[in-house]
Amino acid sequence: MPIAFKMVPKQNNIATPPQVKYYPCAVSSGEVDLEYLAEIISSRSTISVADCYGVLIGMSQVIGEELAKGKIVKIERLGTFALSLKGAGTDEPQKLNKNTILGTRMLFKPAKSLKKVLTTLNFIRVR
């Protein structure tokens, strides 16, 4: 099934005179939840829906726990999860401390096998 996209105008105010260019923007066709994923996985294996659901819930909890320990979590054929920090800069290294950390982000880098899916996508323009 092709991925739907729409055109979105964006104005470049830096250019003189300001220019408008149109860029593609993906349009979602819906979302799937954990229960749906468990049903699909169960239908492709000998594991029950309840067991799949339990494993997926457990995996999400363990990923969070290991990230909280400062570890990078690598899951073969899925990808790598890691934390990134956002912080305020300081003039001197001695002034850098936990109070200069403004927040954290979770990063996800897909595995090569998962990224390969991107090379096979088809697109269709809507609206």
N, C-alpha and C positions, 0 to 999 in steps of 0.2 A: 504494500500500500504506500503510495507516495506521501511525502511529508508536505503539508500545506504551508504556504508562506504568503505574506502580504507585503506590500510596499509601504515603507514608512518614510515620510520626508524629514530630513534633518537639516537645520540651517547652520552654515559655517559663518559665524560673526567675525572671525579673524580676517577672512578674505574681504577685499574691497573691490566692488561692492559685495555685501553679504550674498552668499550663494546657497541655494537649496539643492541638495542631492537626495536621491531616493535609494534606500537600502532595504534589502530583504529582511524580514522578521518572521521567525517560525510561529505558526499558529497551532496551538495544542489541540489534539483530537480527544482529549480526556486524560484521566489519570488512573493508575492502578494502585491498589493498596496491598498491604502485607498478606491479607487473607486470599486475595486473588492470586498473588504470586505463589503462595503455598498450594493452592488448588492446581495451578499449572504444573508446578514441580512434581506434585504427587501424581498427576496424570501421566507423567513421563518417567516414573520410577515405581519401585515397589514400596515406597514409604507413604504412610497415611498423611492426610491433610494436617491432622493435629500434630504429628511428628515434625513435618516440614515447618509448620507455624512456630512450634517450640524452638526448633533449631535457628530459625531466622530471628526470633526475638532474642534468644541467647547470644547469637552472633553480634547483634547490634549493641547489646549490653557490654559484651567483652571488648568490642572495638572501643567504646567509650572509656572503659576502665583502663585499657592499655594506653590510649592516647593521654589519659590523665596522669599516667606514670612517666610520660615523656617519650614514649616509644612510637615508632613508625609501624603501622600495621599493613602488612603486605598480604593480599589474598590472591593467590594464583588465579589467572583467567578472569579476575574481576578488576583488581587495581590496588593502589596504595593510598592509605589514609595517613595524613600527618597534620600537625598543628602549625599555625603561623601566628606570629605576634604582631600587633600594631602598637607602636609606641611613640612617645615624644622624644625628639632628638635632644641631645645635651652637648654642650661645648667641650666638656671634659669627661673622660671615661669614668672617673670616680663618682660623678653625679648620677650615673646610670644605675637605677635600682628598680625594685618591683613597683614602686609608685609611678615610674615613667611608662609602665605598660598600660596601654589604654584599652586593650581588648585582645581577644583571640579569634582566629578563624580556623575552620576545618578545611583542609585541602584534600582533593581527590584527584588522583592521576590514574586514568583508566589503563588497564593492561593492553598490550599490543593486540591480543586476540579480540578484545572488546572494541578497541579503536578501529579494527579492520571493518567492523559493521558500517562505519561512517563512509567507507569508500564505495559501498554498494547502494546507497540511498538514492531514491528518485524524488523529484520535487514537482509540485503543482501550485500554480499561483491562484490565490482566491482573492475576492474583493477587488 
